[in-house]
Amino acid sequence: MKVAVLVGSKSDLESAEKVRTRLSDLGVPCEVAVAGAHRIRRRWTG
């Protein structure tokens, strides 16, 4: 299982990195991505 940690803006990345660290400590692979409403369409629809 791989976990996605989605945040709404780059300013939230510090918190997301704390989550990534904790998940890593637990042996859970994850990916962190900024997925604000205006970015979602571009990232997943090309």
Order of alpha helices (4+ residues) and beta strands (2+ residues): beta-alpha-beta-alpha
